[in-house]
Amino acid sequence: FIIIASSSSPARLRLNLNLPPTLRRSRCISCRPSSPPPPTSGSYRTIADWPSSHCALLSAPKNDLSTRKRDRRKRDQIQMTSSASFTTARAFFALFLATNYLILEALAFAPSHSIIQRPLTQKIGVASSLNTATRIRSAITMSSSLNNDDVGDLPSSEMLDSLLEVATQASKLAGEIILGNAGGADVLKSKANSRDLLTLIDPLCEKTIRDTVLATFPNHDFLGEEDVPPGKEASAAAIDAKLANNPSGYLWIVDPIDGTSNFVHGMPLCMPSVAVAYKGEVVVGVIHDPHRQETFSAVKGRGATMNGETIKVGEQATIGDAIVAMGSPPAEESMKMSLAALPVLMPKVRTIRMIGSAALMLAWVANGRLTAYWEYDLSSWDVAAGSILIEEAGGSMTDLKNERWNLRTRKICGSNGGKVHEQILESLDEAGVV
């Protein structure tokens, strides 16, 4: 059979059955009953010559009665075959629908979530965020039913995947808000001093991240910079309280906009930093740079990536080849220590950089753009995501006494490790940075 389409009804297919000429006045089996019979001219014609309501039946003189009966039987057999094929197709389609319905019913046990109302500036990505939350929670529930115990001191592989996905999504949603205000933002107030700033956008980004996280993990704890009063004492007390009382074992540690001063002045050196700690150990970290569309991420034991490609720390072997970053801190004590380190470090290293975003400098150490980054006093939300990036990229993350960094550590040094790390710590000690 040759299947052709009627020009007057594009969705309707007709069968050109190439029937014998004895059926010159018979209608095609798919023609409407009201259609007139085909033309009676005695020659074969192309399909284009026929009206759109007819198949390409060709006319010829009538033949004897037996021939007409045989042709009629042949036509009836064709009709029966077409009808049987259609019935079989319908049966298969019904089976397909029933199978999909049963699959959907099987997944319906996933807990439901309530829709979170967000400001107009956050409408982009909200629907996909909620859909992702439902899917991830279903996967976690199914995984928990198969394996209720986490492996050692790490969450299950499925949970780590889910944590990374939500952290990445939350970071990108906050990044969209930062990009939408990339020209600069008004200062809402100063915190510790005039160099420690807060804008209207900081709490908006933090709320976006929090809502995205809690939509999927409603029982996880959350520590954001904007929830804590200014000052290192309040910051230290906040992380101590969270670590001491955390029934779920999971703590999300978030800086909604790292590099607020850069953000206020419209410099594209600011971004969200999102980390997840499990039983006090950082297991997932994401730093998303919306200005360059670079997403740095790391999972405990799996290495570090930038936009899905594996990254490694730099290969500099001595301090003389190192590009070292440091901060310009707002607190007076930290500022004095930074100034004291400069005359000792600067002659020894290739160059020193102050970029104004701890998250960015840590991420750049992880992918080798910087060799090292040190700071006299930082909070957990400034460092948590970057710390796992550096370690998973093959570097070292310690305090200034070369003890491994943890969530309570405030004096930090992250580098490509080895001899360079030791020489930087020795130089800081020489400068009296203690």
N, C-alpha and C positions, 0 to 999 in steps of 0.2 A: 504493500500500500504506500501511496505518497500522500503525506499530510500537508494540506494547504490551508491558508487562512482566508476568510471572507473579508473583503475590504470594507464592507458595511458593518461588520462586527469583528473587530480585530481579535477579541479574546476567544472567539468561537472557531474551533478547528473542524475542517470537513475532510471526508475521506474520498479521494479520487480512486474509485474502484476499478477503473478500466473495464467496465462491464461490456458485454458484447452488444453489437448494434441493435439486436432485436428489442432492447429495452428503451427504444428511442423516446417513448413518451412516459417512461417511469421517472419518478422523482428520486433524487439522491436520498439516502436514508437519514441524512441530517438536515435536509431542506425543510422549511416550514410548510405545513399542509396548504397554506394559502398561496404558496408560490406557484406561478404559472409553469407549465411544462417547458422543457428546453426547446429551442428552435428546431424546425423540422427540415432544414436544408440537408442535403445528402452528403456533405463532405466533412472530414475530421477538421477540428478547429483547435487553436491554442487556447489555454486557460484564459488568457487576457481577453479573448473575444466573447466570453460568456458573461451574463449578468452576475453581479456579486452575490445574488441569492441562490445560485446554482453551482453544483459541481460541474466538472468538465465532461458530462455525458455527451457523447457524440451521436449524431443521428445517422440512420441508414434505413433502407426499406425493411418492412416486416418480413419475418421468415415463417416457416411452418409452425404448427401448434406444438409439436414435440420439442422443438428447439426452444420455444418460448417457455414451456414448462421446465425444461432443464435449467434454463437461465434463472427462472424464478426461484427454483430450489437452491441454486448456487447463491443467489442474493440472500435468501432466508438463512442459509448456513453462515454467511458473513455477518448478518445481523445478530445471530445467536452467539457467535464467537466474540463479537464486539461487546455484547451485553455481559457475557461471562467474564471478560477481561475487566470491564468496569466494576463488576461486583467484587472481583478479587482485589482490585486496587482499593476499593472502599474498605474491605476487611483489613488489609494491611495498614491503612491510614488509621482506622479505629484502634487497632492494636498499638500503633505508635503513640497515639494520644493517651491510651490507658497506661502504658508503661511510663510515660513522662509524669502523669498524674501521681502514680505510686511513688516515684522518686521524690517528687515535691512533698508528698505527704510524709515520707520518711525523714525529710530534713526539717519538718515543721516543728520539731521539738526544741529548736534553738530559742533561747529566751528573747523576748521582745524588748525593744528599747523605746524610750519616749523621744520624740523629736525635740531638739534643742533650738530655741529661738535665738537667732543671731542678728546683729546689726546688719544694715543694708550693705555695708562695706565688705561683709563676709559671705555674701550670697554665693560667690563663685566657689564651687567645689563642695557645698554643703550636702547636696543630694548624694554625690559620689562618696562623701565621707561617711554618711549614715549607711549607705549600702555596703561599704567596705566593713563598717563596724559589725553589721549583722552577719556578713559572711565569715569574718574572722572569729566572732564569738561562737558561731556554729562549729567551725573547725576546731576551736579550743575545746568545746564541750565534747566533741567526738573523740578528740585526742585524749582527754582526761578519762573518758570511759575505757579507753584501751590501756592507758598507762597513768595511774594516779600519782606515781612517785617521780619527782624530778631526779635526774641523774647527778649524783654527787652534790656539789655546791652550785650547779648550774641548772637553770630551767630546762625543760625538754626542748628538743630541736624544733618542734612545732611551735612552742611558745616563743622561742627566740625569733623565729620567722615572723610571727605575729607582732611582737614588740617592735621589730625593725620596720615593718610595714607601717604601723601606726605612727611611730616616731618620724618616719620620712614624710608621711602625709601631713602630719601636724606642722612640721617644719616648713613645708612648702606652702601651706595655707597662710602661716604667719609671714612667710617671705612675700606672698602676694600683697599683703597689707603694707609691708615695708616698701615694696616697689611702687605701690599706689601713692606713697607719700615721699618719694625719693628726692623731691626738691627741697626737703627740709621740713622741720616741724617746730611748732611753738613749744617752749618750755613751760610745763605745768607748774613745776616747783623744783627747787634744789633740795637734795637730801642731806648728806653729811656736810657739804659745803657747796660753794658756788661752782665747783668743778664736777660735782656729782649730780647729774641731771635726771629729770623724769619728764617725759612728754605724755600727751594724751594717747599716743599710739602704743606705748609700752604695755599698759594694762589691757588694751584691746588685743594685742598679739598674745599676751599670756592667757587671756580668756579663751581665745581661739584654740590654742594648744591644749588647755585644760579640758575644754568641752570635747575636743576630738579624742583625747585620751580616755576620758571617763565614759564616753559613749560606748567604747569597746571594753574597757576595764574599770567598771564602776567601783570595784573594791580595792583598787590600787591607791596608794598614797601619793601625794603631789606636793612638791616644794618649788615654788617660783620666787624669783627675786623680788617681785612686787608685793609679795605677801609678808615680807620681813622688814622691820624697821632698819634704818641705815646704821652703819657702824659694824666693825668686825666682831664686837662682843655679841650683838644681836644675831649676826650671821652664824657665828659658832654655836650659839645656844639653839638656833633653829635646827641645824643639822643634827645636833646631839639629841634633841627632842624627837625628831623624826626617826632616827636610828634606834632609839630606846623603846619606842612604842609604834610598832609597825606589824600588825597582825598578818597581813597578806604576804609580807616579805618583799614586796615590790615598792620601790620609791622612784617616782619620776622627778628629775632634777632639771630645772628649766631656767634659762636666761632668755626672755622673749626677744630682746634686742641687745646683743652684745656689741658695744661700740656706740653708746647713745650720743656721745658728743659728736662723733662723726655723722650720725644720723641727723642731728639737729642742724648741722651746717651743710647738709646735702652731699656729704662725701660717701661714695659707694663702698664703704668699708664697715658694714654693720650687718648683722644677721642673727637669726635665732640659733640657740644651742640647746639640744635636747638629749638627755641621757636617762637611762634606766638602770637602777641598781637593784640587785637581788641579794638579800641578806647582807647588805653593806658593801657588796662588790659590784662595780659597774660592769654590766654585761652587754649593753647596747649604747652606742653613741651616734648622733647624727648632727652634723653642722651643714646647714644649707645656705650657700651664698647666692641670694637671688639676683644680684647684680651681674654675676658671671655665669649663672645657671650651673653652678658646680655643687654637687651634693656629696659631701664626705661622710662615709658611714663605716662603722666597725661593729662586729659581733665577737664576743669573747671566744677565742679559739679558732676563728675563721679568717682572720686577716682584716685588712682595711682596704677600702675602695674609694674611688672618686668617679661618680657617674657609672658605677658598675665595673670599672677597670681597676685592677689591683695596683696599689701604691706602696712605695717603700721610702724609708728615710734616706737622706743624702749619704754619699759615700766619702765625705771629707774625713781624712785620717788625723789631722792635727788642727789645733786651734787657729793656726795662721791661715787656714783655708776656709774658716767658718764664717758664715753670715749669721750673726747673733741678734735676736730681737729682744727687746725689753719694753717695759711699760713707762708711762708717764702718769703715775698714780695720783689720785686726788688727795689721799690722806697724807698728813705732814710727815709722819715717821717713814712711810714708804718712799716719799719723795726724797728724803735725805739719804736713804740707803741707795736709791737709784743713782743719785748724783755722786755718791761716794764710789760707786762701782765704775763709773764712766772712765776716769783717768787711768784705771788699772786695766780694764778690759780693752779699751779702744786701741791701744798700741799693739795688742796681741792678736786681734782678730782681723779678718779682711774688712769688715764694716759692721756697723750697728744700725739697726732699724727700729723705729718706734711707729707702729702702724695704728695703734689705738683700739684694737679689738683682740682680746685674749683668744677668743674662739678662732678667729682667722689665723692668728700667729701659730697656734697649736696645730691647726689643720695644715698649714704650710710647712711646718716641721715634718708632719707625717708624710707629705708627698715630696719632700726634698727641696722645696723652694727656699726654705730657711734651714740652717743647720741646728739651731738651738733657740730656745726662748726661756727666759727666766723672769721671775717676778717676786717681789718681797712679800706681798700680802694679797691673796685673792680668795674669794669665796668658792664654795663647792660648785655653784651653778656656772661660774666662769670657766671651770677647768674640767668638770666631770666628762663631758662628751669628748673633749680634746685629748684627755688622758688615755682613753682606750684606743683612740685613733693612733697615737704615737706608739703605744706598746704593741698593737696589732700590726703596725707597719715596720716593726723591728727595732724601735728606738727605746730609750730609757725615760722613765717619768718618776722623779724622786723629789724629796725635799732638798734643802740646801746642805743637809748632812749626808746626802746620798742614801737615805732610807726611802724605800718604795712609797710612792704617793698613795694616800687614801682619802676618803671623803672629809676627814677632819684636818688634812694638811692644808696650810695656808701659804707657806713659803715654797715656791715650786721651781723646778728646772726640768724642762723636757728637751731632749736632744736626740741625735742619731746614735748616741751611746758610745761605749768604748772610751778611748783615750780623750776624745774631745770633751765628753761629759766630765771626766775627772779634771781636766785642765780648767774648765769653766768654773767648777766648784772651788778649785784651789785659788783661782784668781779672785773670786768673790770673798773667800775667807781672808785672802791677803788684803782686800780692800776694807775689811772690817764689817762686812755685811753678815750679820748673825741674827 
